[in-house]
Amino acid sequence: MIERFHTNARMSRIVRHNGTVYLCGQVGEGETVTEQTRDCLSRVDSLLTEAGSTRRDILAATIWLAHMSDYPAMNEVWDDWIPAGCAPARACAEARLAGSDLLVEVIVTAAVST
């Protein structure tokens, strides 16, 4: 069974299927990539909790940065956020994001917590 949460005509914020949780891309508020990454990951936490998962259950993450020069600052926040021993498969690339004020977007796939 496929379950969709917070669905509109364009997308669902969460899709859960066969014990796997898929989140739509999350962005955050703030002036700096550090602030936006912290807020973005807080939103990921909330959605994972709602879907019955946690950051310990993340299988894969894709991170888009508006500027690769922000990679070290984003990684500082990420490294503090991801639990030790739970690093997921991850990719990070530079991309033009949907808004000119956006610096980072994170897409996560996770297992449902058992």
Biopython code that builds the backbone (N, CA, C, O; Angstrom):
import numpy as np
from Bio.PDB.StructureBuilder import StructureBuilder

atoms = [
    (1, "MET", "N", (0.839, -1.177, 0.000)),
    (1, "MET", "CA", (0.000, 0.000, 0.000)),
    (1, "MET", "C", (0.889, 1.247, 0.000)),
    (1, "MET", "O", (1.881, 1.317, 0.726)),
    (2, "ILE", "N", (0.526, 2.201, -0.803)),
    (2, "ILE", "CA", (1.224, 3.485, -0.851)),
    (2, "ILE", "C", (0.436, 4.486, -0.022)),
    (2, "ILE", "O", (-0.767, 4.659, -0.216)),
    (3, "GLU", "N", (1.136, 5.153, 0.918)),
    (3, "GLU", "CA", (0.516, 6.195, 1.738)),
    (3, "GLU", "C", (1.163, 7.530, 1.392)),
    (3, "GLU", "O", (2.386, 7.635, 1.303)),
    (4, "ARG", "N", (0.335, 8.539, 1.198)),
    (4, "ARG", "CA", (0.823, 9.883, 0.866)),
    (4, "ARG", "C", (0.347, 10.862, 1.940)),
    (4, "ARG", "O", (-0.807, 10.813, 2.366)),
    (5, "PHE", "N", (1.239, 11.746, 2.373)),
    (5, "PHE", "CA", (0.933, 12.723, 3.409)),
    (5, "PHE", "C", (1.190, 14.123, 2.870)),
    (5, "PHE", "O", (2.137, 14.351, 2.117)),
    (6, "HIS", "N", (0.337, 15.050, 3.265)),
    (6, "HIS", "CA", (0.484, 16.459, 2.855)),
    (6, "HIS", "C", (0.561, 16.553, 1.326)),
    (6, "HIS", "O", (1.528, 17.071, 0.767)),
    (7, "THR", "N", (-0.462, 16.047, 0.681)),
    (7, "THR", "CA", (-0.494, 15.946, -0.774)),
    (7, "THR", "C", (-1.285, 17.101, -1.380)),
    (7, "THR", "O", (-2.341, 17.484, -0.876)),
    (8, "ASN", "N", (-0.760, 17.637, -2.454)),
    (8, "ASN", "CA", (-1.511, 18.603, -3.250)),
    (8, "ASN", "C", (-1.457, 18.146, -4.708)),
    (8, "ASN", "O", (-1.042, 17.019, -4.977)),
    (9, "ALA", "N", (-1.855, 18.970, -5.624)),
    (9, "ALA", "CA", (-1.903, 18.575, -7.035)),
    (9, "ALA", "C", (-0.516, 18.274, -7.602)),
    (9, "ALA", "O", (-0.396, 17.534, -8.579)),
    (10, "ARG", "N", (0.526, 18.835, -7.003)),
    (10, "ARG", "CA", (1.872, 18.709, -7.554)),
    (10, "ARG", "C", (2.709, 17.632, -6.888)),
    (10, "ARG", "O", (3.483, 16.947, -7.557)),
    (11, "MET", "N", (2.565, 17.473, -5.566)),
    (11, "MET", "CA", (3.470, 16.568, -4.855)),
    (11, "MET", "C", (2.930, 16.206, -3.484)),
    (11, "MET", "O", (1.964, 16.791, -2.995)),
    (12, "SER", "N", (3.583, 15.227, -2.881)),
    (12, "SER", "CA", (3.347, 14.858, -1.492)),
    (12, "SER", "C", (4.625, 15.163, -0.723)),
    (12, "SER", "O", (5.724, 14.957, -1.237)),
    (13, "ARG", "N", (4.486, 15.650, 0.500)),
    (13, "ARG", "CA", (5.679, 15.915, 1.305)),
    (13, "ARG", "C", (6.308, 14.622, 1.792)),
    (13, "ARG", "O", (7.525, 14.538, 1.956)),
    (14, "ILE", "N", (5.459, 13.597, 2.026)),
    (14, "ILE", "CA", (5.924, 12.286, 2.466)),
    (14, "ILE", "C", (5.194, 11.221, 1.657)),
    (14, "ILE", "O", (3.986, 11.316, 1.439)),
    (15, "VAL", "N", (5.934, 10.207, 1.214)),
    (15, "VAL", "CA", (5.331, 9.000, 0.643)),
    (15, "VAL", "C", (5.944, 7.820, 1.374)),
    (15, "VAL", "O", (7.163, 7.731, 1.522)),
    (16, "ARG", "N", (5.073, 6.901, 1.837)),
    (16, "ARG", "CA", (5.542, 5.715, 2.552)),
    (16, "ARG", "C", (5.050, 4.481, 1.797)),
    (16, "ARG", "O", (3.871, 4.372, 1.459)),
    (17, "HIS", "N", (5.974, 3.553, 1.538)),
    (17, "HIS", "CA", (5.643, 2.335, 0.790)),
    (17, "HIS", "C", (6.598, 1.220, 1.178)),
    (17, "HIS", "O", (7.813, 1.415, 1.207)),
    (18, "ASN", "N", (6.046, 0.051, 1.477)),
    (18, "ASN", "CA", (6.863, -1.140, 1.778)),
    (18, "ASN", "C", (7.986, -0.872, 2.775)),
    (18, "ASN", "O", (9.108, -1.339, 2.582)),
    (19, "GLY", "N", (7.696, -0.130, 3.828)),
    (19, "GLY", "CA", (8.691, 0.109, 4.864)),
    (19, "GLY", "C", (9.732, 1.163, 4.534)),
    (19, "GLY", "O", (10.736, 1.294, 5.234)),
    (20, "THR", "N", (9.493, 1.917, 3.464)),
    (20, "THR", "CA", (10.428, 2.975, 3.071)),
    (20, "THR", "C", (9.702, 4.312, 3.037)),
    (20, "THR", "O", (8.557, 4.397, 2.593)),
    (21, "VAL", "N", (10.378, 5.353, 3.509)),
    (21, "VAL", "CA", (9.842, 6.704, 3.548)),
    (21, "VAL", "C", (10.613, 7.566, 2.552)),
    (21, "VAL", "O", (11.844, 7.578, 2.547)),
    (22, "TYR", "N", (9.876, 8.284, 1.713)),
    (22, "TYR", "CA", (10.467, 9.200, 0.742)),
    (22, "TYR", "C", (9.987, 10.606, 1.084)),
    (22, "TYR", "O", (8.782, 10.854, 1.149)),
    (23, "LEU", "N", (10.916, 11.519, 1.299)),
    (23, "LEU", "CA", (10.559, 12.910, 1.577)),
    (23, "LEU", "C", (10.801, 13.765, 0.343)),
    (23, "LEU", "O", (11.748, 13.538, -0.410)),
    (24, "CYS", "N", (9.935, 14.746, 0.147)),
    (24, "CYS", "CA", (10.197, 15.719, -0.911)),
    (24, "CYS", "C", (11.369, 16.585, -0.465)),
    (24, "CYS", "O", (11.750, 16.549, 0.704)),
    (25, "GLY", "N", (11.935, 17.346, -1.361)),
    (25, "GLY", "CA", (13.063, 18.207, -1.028)),
    (25, "GLY", "C", (12.690, 19.204, 0.052)),
    (25, "GLY", "O", (11.627, 19.823, 0.005)),
    (26, "GLN", "N", (13.578, 19.352, 1.027)),
    (26, "GLN", "CA", (13.356, 20.275, 2.136)),
    (26, "GLN", "C", (14.349, 21.428, 2.065)),
    (26, "GLN", "O", (15.539, 21.229, 1.821)),
    (27, "VAL", "N", (13.847, 22.618, 2.281)),
    (27, "VAL", "CA", (14.678, 23.811, 2.350)),
    (27, "VAL", "C", (14.460, 24.448, 3.714)),
    (27, "VAL", "O", (13.539, 24.077, 4.441)),
    (28, "GLY", "N", (15.303, 25.399, 4.054)),
    (28, "GLY", "CA", (15.182, 26.046, 5.353)),
    (28, "GLY", "C", (15.216, 27.552, 5.229)),
    (28, "GLY", "O", (15.482, 28.108, 4.163)),
    (29, "GLU", "N", (14.939, 28.194, 6.344)),
    (29, "GLU", "CA", (14.983, 29.653, 6.400)),
    (29, "GLU", "C", (16.285, 30.097, 7.041)),
    (29, "GLU", "O", (16.895, 29.356, 7.811)),
    (30, "GLY", "N", (16.705, 31.315, 6.717)),
    (30, "GLY", "CA", (17.912, 31.894, 7.288)),
    (30, "GLY", "C", (18.704, 32.621, 6.233)),
    (30, "GLY", "O", (18.439, 32.503, 5.036)),
    (31, "GLU", "N", (19.669, 33.366, 6.691)),
    (31, "GLU", "CA", (20.507, 34.160, 5.794)),
    (31, "GLU", "C", (21.713, 33.389, 5.272)),
    (31, "GLU", "O", (22.190, 33.644, 4.167)),
    (32, "THR", "N", (22.204, 32.441, 6.075)),
    (32, "THR", "CA", (23.427, 31.725, 5.717)),
    (32, "THR", "C", (23.117, 30.260, 5.440)),
    (32, "THR", "O", (22.050, 29.762, 5.801)),
    (33, "VAL", "N", (24.053, 29.578, 4.801)),
    (33, "VAL", "CA", (23.859, 28.154, 4.540)),
    (33, "VAL", "C", (23.811, 27.376, 5.854)),
    (33, "VAL", "O", (23.115, 26.364, 5.942)),
    (34, "THR", "N", (24.530, 27.825, 6.862)),
    (34, "THR", "CA", (24.491, 27.176, 8.169)),
    (34, "THR", "C", (23.084, 27.255, 8.757)),
    (34, "THR", "O", (22.541, 26.242, 9.197)),
    (35, "GLU", "N", (22.494, 28.438, 8.769)),
    (35, "GLU", "CA", (21.141, 28.618, 9.295)),
    (35, "GLU", "C", (20.124, 27.820, 8.483)),
    (35, "GLU", "O", (19.257, 27.154, 9.050)),
    (36, "GLN", "N", (20.228, 27.887, 7.165)),
    (36, "GLN", "CA", (19.280, 27.174, 6.318)),
    (36, "GLN", "C", (19.417, 25.660, 6.470)),
    (36, "GLN", "O", (18.413, 24.948, 6.473)),
    (37, "THR", "N", (20.642, 25.165, 6.596)),
    (37, "THR", "CA", (20.839, 23.721, 6.761)),
    (37, "THR", "C", (20.254, 23.260, 8.084)),
    (37, "THR", "O", (19.582, 22.229, 8.128)),
    (38, "ARG", "N", (20.489, 23.993, 9.162)),
    (38, "ARG", "CA", (19.919, 23.623, 10.465)),
    (38, "ARG", "C", (18.395, 23.563, 10.396)),
    (38, "ARG", "O", (17.787, 22.609, 10.881)),
    (39, "ASP", "N", (17.779, 24.578, 9.795)),
    (39, "ASP", "CA", (16.324, 24.626, 9.706)),
    (39, "ASP", "C", (15.798, 23.512, 8.801)),
    (39, "ASP", "O", (14.800, 22.864, 9.114)),
    (40, "CYS", "N", (16.468, 23.305, 7.701)),
    (40, "CYS", "CA", (16.090, 22.251, 6.757)),
    (40, "CYS", "C", (16.120, 20.883, 7.438)),
    (40, "CYS", "O", (15.179, 20.102, 7.297)),
    (41, "LEU", "N", (17.176, 20.590, 8.163)),
    (41, "LEU", "CA", (17.306, 19.291, 8.825)),
    (41, "LEU", "C", (16.311, 19.135, 9.966)),
    (41, "LEU", "O", (15.897, 18.017, 10.274)),
    (42, "SER", "N", (15.924, 20.226, 10.591)),
    (42, "SER", "CA", (14.868, 20.191, 11.590)),
    (42, "SER", "C", (13.543, 19.793, 10.936)),
    (42, "SER", "O", (12.764, 19.037, 11.516)),
    (43, "ARG", "N", (13.294, 20.293, 9.747)),
    (43, "ARG", "CA", (12.083, 19.922, 8.999)),
    (43, "ARG", "C", (12.128, 18.449, 8.600)),
    (43, "ARG", "O", (11.113, 17.755, 8.653)),
    (44, "VAL", "N", (13.305, 17.978, 8.200)),
    (44, "VAL", "CA", (13.466, 16.555, 7.883)),
    (44, "VAL", "C", (13.127, 15.724, 9.115)),
    (44, "VAL", "O", (12.394, 14.740, 9.014)),
    (45, "ASP", "N", (13.653, 16.108, 10.280)),
    (45, "ASP", "CA", (13.353, 15.395, 11.522)),
    (45, "ASP", "C", (11.851, 15.297, 11.755)),
    (45, "ASP", "O", (11.338, 14.224, 12.070)),
    (46, "SER", "N", (11.149, 16.407, 11.601)),
    (46, "SER", "CA", (9.701, 16.426, 11.846)),
    (46, "SER", "C", (8.953, 15.501, 10.891)),
    (46, "SER", "O", (8.066, 14.756, 11.307)),
    (47, "LEU", "N", (9.310, 15.552, 9.616)),
    (47, "LEU", "CA", (8.646, 14.697, 8.634)),
    (47, "LEU", "C", (8.955, 13.222, 8.865)),
    (47, "LEU", "O", (8.074, 12.371, 8.738)),
    (48, "LEU", "N", (10.200, 12.923, 9.201)),
    (48, "LEU", "CA", (10.556, 11.533, 9.485)),
    (48, "LEU", "C", (9.762, 11.010, 10.685)),
    (48, "LEU", "O", (9.253, 9.890, 10.654)),
    (49, "THR", "N", (9.659, 11.813, 11.728)),
    (49, "THR", "CA", (8.886, 11.411, 12.909)),
    (49, "THR", "C", (7.441, 11.131, 12.520)),
    (49, "THR", "O", (6.871, 10.117, 12.924)),
    (50, "GLU", "N", (6.859, 12.015, 11.749)),
    (50, "GLU", "CA", (5.477, 11.829, 11.313)),
    (50, "GLU", "C", (5.306, 10.538, 10.508)),
    (50, "GLU", "O", (4.263, 9.888, 10.584)),
    (51, "ALA", "N", (6.323, 10.174, 9.748)),
    (51, "ALA", "CA", (6.266, 8.984, 8.894)),
    (51, "ALA", "C", (6.675, 7.712, 9.627)),
    (51, "ALA", "O", (6.633, 6.628, 9.045)),
    (52, "GLY", "N", (7.071, 7.824, 10.895)),
    (52, "GLY", "CA", (7.474, 6.642, 11.658)),
    (52, "GLY", "C", (8.929, 6.267, 11.474)),
    (52, "GLY", "O", (9.288, 5.090, 11.521)),
    (53, "SER", "N", (9.770, 7.276, 11.264)),
    (53, "SER", "CA", (11.192, 7.039, 11.030)),
    (53, "SER", "C", (12.012, 8.045, 11.836)),
    (53, "SER", "O", (11.458, 8.900, 12.528)),
    (54, "THR", "N", (13.331, 7.933, 11.738)),
    (54, "THR", "CA", (14.238, 8.867, 12.416)),
    (54, "THR", "C", (15.462, 9.092, 11.536)),
    (54, "THR", "O", (15.639, 8.425, 10.516)),
    (55, "ARG", "N", (16.285, 10.021, 11.934)),
    (55, "ARG", "CA", (17.520, 10.262, 11.183)),
    (55, "ARG", "C", (18.457, 9.059, 11.237)),
    (55, "ARG", "O", (19.309, 8.913, 10.360)),
    (56, "ARG", "N", (18.326, 8.205, 12.230)),
    (56, "ARG", "CA", (19.132, 6.975, 12.310)),
    (56, "ARG", "C", (18.760, 5.982, 11.195)),
    (56, "ARG", "O", (19.535, 5.084, 10.870)),
    (57, "ASP", "N", (17.574, 6.157, 10.623)),
    (57, "ASP", "CA", (17.054, 5.231, 9.610)),
    (57, "ASP", "C", (17.231, 5.740, 8.181)),
    (57, "ASP", "O", (16.732, 5.119, 7.242)),
    (58, "ILE", "N", (17.924, 6.846, 8.005)),
    (58, "ILE", "CA", (18.103, 7.394, 6.655)),
    (58, "ILE", "C", (18.970, 6.455, 5.831)),
    (58, "ILE", "O", (20.061, 6.061, 6.243)),
    (59, "LEU", "N", (18.461, 6.110, 4.665)),
    (59, "LEU", "CA", (19.174, 5.230, 3.740)),
    (59, "LEU", "C", (20.008, 6.021, 2.742)),
    (59, "LEU", "O", (21.141, 5.650, 2.436)),
    (60, "ALA", "N", (19.442, 7.114, 2.237)),
    (60, "ALA", "CA", (20.115, 7.914, 1.209)),
    (60, "ALA", "C", (19.699, 9.371, 1.334)),
    (60, "ALA", "O", (18.575, 9.680, 1.730)),
    (61, "ALA", "N", (20.613, 10.251, 0.994)),
    (61, "ALA", "CA", (20.333, 11.688, 0.990)),
    (61, "ALA", "C", (20.977, 12.316, -0.234)),
    (61, "ALA", "O", (22.100, 11.980, -0.609)),
    (62, "THR", "N", (20.246, 13.231, -0.845)),
    (62, "THR", "CA", (20.781, 14.047, -1.932)),
    (62, "THR", "C", (20.725, 15.489, -1.460)),
    (62, "THR", "O", (19.678, 15.973, -1.029)),
    (63, "ILE", "N", (21.848, 16.165, -1.545)),
    (63, "ILE", "CA", (21.943, 17.550, -1.089)),
    (63, "ILE", "C", (22.308, 18.427, -2.280)),
    (63, "ILE", "O", (23.283, 18.174, -2.988)),
    (64, "TRP", "N", (21.507, 19.453, -2.482)),
    (64, "TRP", "CA", (21.766, 20.432, -3.537)),
    (64, "TRP", "C", (22.198, 21.733, -2.883)),
    (64, "TRP", "O", (21.529, 22.236, -1.980)),
    (65, "LEU", "N", (23.304, 22.268, -3.337)),
    (65, "LEU", "CA", (23.811, 23.553, -2.856)),
    (65, "LEU", "C", (23.779, 24.571, -3.988)),
    (65, "LEU", "O", (24.107, 24.251, -5.131)),
    (66, "ALA", "N", (23.386, 25.791, -3.667)),
    (66, "ALA", "CA", (23.420, 26.850, -4.666)),
    (66, "ALA", "C", (24.860, 27.198, -5.035)),
    (66, "ALA", "O", (25.140, 27.630, -6.153)),
    (67, "HIS", "N", (25.770, 27.003, -4.078)),
    (67, "HIS", "CA", (27.190, 27.322, -4.288)),
    (67, "HIS", "C", (28.036, 26.247, -3.609)),
    (67, "HIS", "O", (27.926, 26.056, -2.398)),
    (68, "MET", "N", (28.863, 25.555, -4.352)),
    (68, "MET", "CA", (29.709, 24.521, -3.762)),
    (68, "MET", "C", (30.685, 25.095, -2.741)),
    (68, "MET", "O", (31.229, 24.354, -1.921)),
    (69, "SER", "N", (30.908, 26.387, -2.781)),
    (69, "SER", "CA", (31.771, 27.008, -1.765)),
    (69, "SER", "C", (31.153, 26.893, -0.369)),
    (69, "SER", "O", (31.852, 27.069, 0.629)),
    (70, "ASP", "N", (29.844, 26.598, -0.287)),
    (70, "ASP", "CA", (29.168, 26.405, 0.990)),
    (70, "ASP", "C", (29.279, 24.973, 1.519)),
    (70, "ASP", "O", (28.767, 24.667, 2.596)),
    (71, "TYR", "N", (29.945, 24.103, 0.767)),
    (71, "TYR", "CA", (30.053, 22.691, 1.130)),
    (71, "TYR", "C", (30.617, 22.467, 2.541)),
    (71, "TYR", "O", (30.036, 21.696, 3.305)),
    (72, "PRO", "N", (31.733, 23.120, 2.911)),
    (72, "PRO", "CA", (32.272, 22.900, 4.262)),
    (72, "PRO", "C", (31.297, 23.336, 5.371)),
    (72, "PRO", "O", (31.151, 22.633, 6.371)),
    (73, "ALA", "N", (30.641, 24.470, 5.204)),
    (73, "ALA", "CA", (29.706, 24.964, 6.231)),
    (73, "ALA", "C", (28.493, 24.046, 6.341)),
    (73, "ALA", "O", (28.040, 23.755, 7.448)),
    (74, "MET", "N", (27.967, 23.589, 5.218)),
    (74, "MET", "CA", (26.842, 22.661, 5.237)),
    (74, "MET", "C", (27.258, 21.366, 5.923)),
    (74, "MET", "O", (26.506, 20.828, 6.735)),
    (75, "ASN", "N", (28.458, 20.855, 5.602)),
    (75, "ASN", "CA", (28.933, 19.605, 6.191)),
    (75, "ASN", "C", (29.105, 19.698, 7.707)),
    (75, "ASN", "O", (28.880, 18.715, 8.413)),
    (76, "GLU", "N", (29.495, 20.850, 8.209)),
    (76, "GLU", "CA", (29.615, 21.017, 9.663)),
    (76, "GLU", "C", (28.279, 20.756, 10.340)),
    (76, "GLU", "O", (28.220, 20.062, 11.355)),
    (77, "VAL", "N", (27.216, 21.302, 9.789)),
    (77, "VAL", "CA", (25.882, 21.099, 10.348)),
    (77, "VAL", "C", (25.463, 19.645, 10.167)),
    (77, "VAL", "O", (24.977, 19.014, 11.105)),
    (78, "TRP", "N", (25.650, 19.115, 8.963)),
    (78, "TRP", "CA", (25.279, 17.723, 8.672)),
    (78, "TRP", "C", (26.003, 16.764, 9.617)),
    (78, "TRP", "O", (25.380, 15.876, 10.198)),
    (79, "ASP", "N", (27.304, 16.939, 9.770)),
    (79, "ASP", "CA", (28.105, 16.033, 10.600)),
    (79, "ASP", "C", (27.650, 16.039, 12.063)),
    (79, "ASP", "O", (27.693, 15.005, 12.729)),
    (80, "ASP", "N", (27.216, 17.194, 12.560)),
    (80, "ASP", "CA", (26.695, 17.273, 13.927)),
    (80, "ASP", "C", (25.311, 16.647, 14.042)),
    (80, "ASP", "O", (24.934, 16.164, 15.109)),
    (81, "TRP", "N", (24.553, 16.654, 12.947)),
    (81, "TRP", "CA", (23.158, 16.190, 12.953)),
    (81, "TRP", "C", (23.027, 14.679, 12.784)),
    (81, "TRP", "O", (22.202, 14.049, 13.446)),
    (82, "ILE", "N", (23.833, 14.100, 11.906)),
    (82, "ILE", "CA", (23.691, 12.660, 11.621)),
    (82, "ILE", "C", (24.333, 11.867, 12.757)),
    (82, "ILE", "O", (25.475, 12.142, 13.126)),
    (83, "PRO", "N", (23.625, 10.892, 13.316)),
    (83, "PRO", "CA", (24.187, 10.119, 14.434)),
    (83, "PRO", "C", (25.423, 9.323, 14.001)),
    (83, "PRO", "O", (25.495, 8.836, 12.873)),
    (84, "ALA", "N", (26.376, 9.201, 14.897)),
    (84, "ALA", "CA", (27.595, 8.431, 14.618)),
    (84, "ALA", "C", (27.218, 7.006, 14.225)),
    (84, "ALA", "O", (26.367, 6.376, 14.853)),
    (85, "GLY", "N", (27.863, 6.519, 13.185)),
    (85, "GLY", "CA", (27.620, 5.172, 12.711)),
    (85, "GLY", "C", (26.384, 5.023, 11.843)),
    (85, "GLY", "O", (26.053, 3.911, 11.433)),
    (86, "CYS", "N", (25.695, 6.118, 11.556)),
    (86, "CYS", "CA", (24.443, 6.060, 10.778)),
    (86, "CYS", "C", (24.520, 6.843, 9.474)),
    (86, "CYS", "O", (23.485, 7.216, 8.920)),
    (87, "ALA", "N", (25.715, 7.097, 8.980)),
    (87, "ALA", "CA", (25.851, 7.881, 7.746)),
    (87, "ALA", "C", (25.181, 7.147, 6.586)),
    (87, "ALA", "O", (25.478, 5.978, 6.339)),
    (88, "PRO", "N", (24.280, 7.823, 5.875)),
    (88, "PRO", "CA", (23.605, 7.196, 4.736)),
    (88, "PRO", "C", (24.447, 7.302, 3.470)),
    (88, "PRO", "O", (25.470, 7.985, 3.451)),
    (89, "ALA", "N", (24.013, 6.625, 2.418)),
    (89, "ALA", "CA", (24.564, 6.905, 1.097)),
    (89, "ALA", "C", (24.196, 8.362, 0.805)),
    (89, "ALA", "O", (23.075, 8.782, 1.094)),
    (90, "ARG", "N", (25.119, 9.132, 0.241)),
    (90, "ARG", "CA", (24.858, 10.561, 0.082)),
    (90, "ARG", "C", (25.519, 11.097, -1.166)),
    (90, "ARG", "O", (26.611, 10.672, -1.544)),
    (91, "ALA", "N", (24.844, 12.035, -1.800)),
    (91, "ALA", "CA", (25.411, 12.770, -2.926)),
    (91, "ALA", "C", (25.179, 14.252, -2.669)),
    (91, "ALA", "O", (24.192, 14.637, -2.042)),
    (92, "CYS", "N", (26.095, 15.075, -3.157)),
    (92, "CYS", "CA", (25.962, 16.521, -3.009)),
    (92, "CYS", "C", (26.439, 17.167, -4.304)),
    (92, "CYS", "O", (27.501, 16.834, -4.830)),
    (93, "ALA", "N", (25.631, 18.099, -4.806)),
    (93, "ALA", "CA", (25.983, 18.768, -6.057)),
    (93, "ALA", "C", (25.491, 20.208, -6.019)),
    (93, "ALA", "O", (24.659, 20.581, -5.192)),
    (94, "GLU", "N", (26.019, 20.992, -6.921)),
    (94, "GLU", "CA", (25.593, 22.380, -7.066)),
    (94, "GLU", "C", (24.446, 22.441, -8.059)),
    (94, "GLU", "O", (24.462, 21.769, -9.090)),
    (95, "ALA", "N", (23.442, 23.262, -7.732)),
    (95, "ALA", "CA", (22.291, 23.417, -8.621)),
    (95, "ALA", "C", (21.655, 24.784, -8.408)),
    (95, "ALA", "O", (21.786, 25.384, -7.341)),
    (96, "ARG", "N", (20.976, 25.259, -9.421)),
    (96, "ARG", "CA", (20.167, 26.464, -9.267)),
    (96, "ARG", "C", (18.886, 26.024, -8.564)),
    (96, "ARG", "O", (18.131, 25.210, -9.097)),
    (97, "LEU", "N", (18.642, 26.556, -7.380)),
    (97, "LEU", "CA", (17.473, 26.160, -6.594)),
    (97, "LEU", "C", (16.267, 27.006, -6.976)),
    (97, "LEU", "O", (16.399, 27.996, -7.696)),
    (98, "ALA", "N", (15.093, 26.615, -6.494)),
    (98, "ALA", "CA", (13.828, 27.225, -6.917)),
    (98, "ALA", "C", (13.709, 28.704, -6.572)),
    (98, "ALA", "O", (12.996, 29.432, -7.262)),
    (99, "GLY", "N", (14.382, 29.165, -5.532)),
    (99, "GLY", "CA", (14.341, 30.572, -5.153)),
    (99, "GLY", "C", (15.744, 31.126, -5.032)),
    (99, "GLY", "O", (16.661, 30.419, -4.614)),
    (100, "SER", "N", (15.918, 32.379, -5.393)),
    (100, "SER", "CA", (17.260, 32.974, -5.370)),
    (100, "SER", "C", (17.810, 33.102, -3.948)),
    (100, "SER", "O", (19.019, 33.242, -3.767)),
    (101, "ASP", "N", (16.940, 33.055, -2.944)),
    (101, "ASP", "CA", (17.387, 33.144, -1.553)),
    (101, "ASP", "C", (17.728, 31.778, -0.959)),
    (101, "ASP", "O", (18.260, 31.704, 0.149)),
    (102, "LEU", "N", (17.429, 30.705, -1.676)),
    (102, "LEU", "CA", (17.694, 29.356, -1.169)),
    (102, "LEU", "C", (19.139, 28.959, -1.425)),
    (102, "LEU", "O", (19.669, 29.165, -2.517)),
    (103, "LEU", "N", (19.774, 28.382, -0.397)),
    (103, "LEU", "CA", (21.176, 27.989, -0.487)),
    (103, "LEU", "C", (21.378, 26.481, -0.426)),
    (103, "LEU", "O", (22.407, 25.978, -0.878)),
    (104, "VAL", "N", (20.391, 25.737, 0.137)),
    (104, "VAL", "CA", (20.535, 24.298, 0.303)),
    (104, "VAL", "C", (19.163, 23.631, 0.240)),
    (104, "VAL", "O", (18.168, 24.186, 0.706)),
    (105, "GLU", "N", (19.125, 22.439, -0.342)),
    (105, "GLU", "CA", (17.921, 21.613, -0.366)),
    (105, "GLU", "C", (18.363, 20.168, -0.125)),
    (105, "GLU", "O", (19.360, 19.711, -0.683)),
    (106, "VAL", "N", (17.603, 19.456, 0.717)),
    (106, "VAL", "CA", (17.943, 18.089, 1.083)),
    (106, "VAL", "C", (16.776, 17.172, 0.758)),
    (106, "VAL", "O", (15.631, 17.466, 1.102)),
    (107, "ILE", "N", (17.069, 16.061, 0.093)),
    (107, "ILE", "CA", (16.081, 15.039, -0.236)),
    (107, "ILE", "C", (16.518, 13.752, 0.466)),
    (107, "ILE", "O", (17.671, 13.338, 0.351)),
    (108, "VAL", "N", (15.585, 13.119, 1.199)),
    (108, "VAL", "CA", (15.914, 11.981, 2.036)),
    (108, "VAL", "C", (15.006, 10.791, 1.734)),
    (108, "VAL", "O", (13.808, 10.945, 1.497)),
    (109, "THR", "N", (15.604, 9.605, 1.748)),
    (109, "THR", "CA", (14.891, 8.338, 1.732)),
    (109, "THR", "C", (15.308, 7.589, 2.988)),
    (109, "THR", "O", (16.497, 7.503, 3.297)),
    (110, "ALA", "N", (14.331, 7.045, 3.716)),
    (110, "ALA", "CA", (14.626, 6.388, 4.987)),
    (110, "ALA", "C", (13.782, 5.127, 5.152)),
    (110, "ALA", "O", (12.742, 4.965, 4.515)),
    (111, "ALA", "N", (14.250, 4.255, 6.010)),
    (111, "ALA", "CA", (13.473, 3.074, 6.388)),
    (111, "ALA", "C", (12.513, 3.462, 7.506)),
    (111, "ALA", "O", (12.815, 4.334, 8.321)),
    (112, "VAL", "N", (11.356, 2.809, 7.540)),
    (112, "VAL", "CA", (10.449, 2.992, 8.670)),
    (112, "VAL", "C", (11.127, 2.328, 9.865)),
    (112, "VAL", "O", (11.664, 1.227, 9.743)),
    (113, "SER", "N", (11.102, 2.994, 11.016)),
    (113, "SER", "CA", (11.724, 2.456, 12.227)),
    (113, "SER", "C", (11.026, 1.164, 12.641)),
    (113, "SER", "O", (9.808, 1.028, 12.532)),
    (114, "THR", "N", (11.829, 0.228, 13.115)),
    (114, "THR", "CA", (11.233, -1.036, 13.569)),
    (114, "THR", "C", (11.246, -1.137, 15.067)),
    (114, "THR", "O", (10.783, -2.133, 15.623)),
]
sb = StructureBuilder()
sb.init_structure("model")
sb.init_model(0)
sb.init_chain("A")
sb.init_seg("    ")
for serial, (resi, resn, name, xyz) in enumerate(atoms, 1):
    if name == "N":
        sb.init_residue(resn, " ", resi, " ")
    sb.init_atom(name, np.array(xyz, "f"), 0.0, 1.0, " ", f" {name:<3s}", serial, name[0])
structure = sb.get_structure()
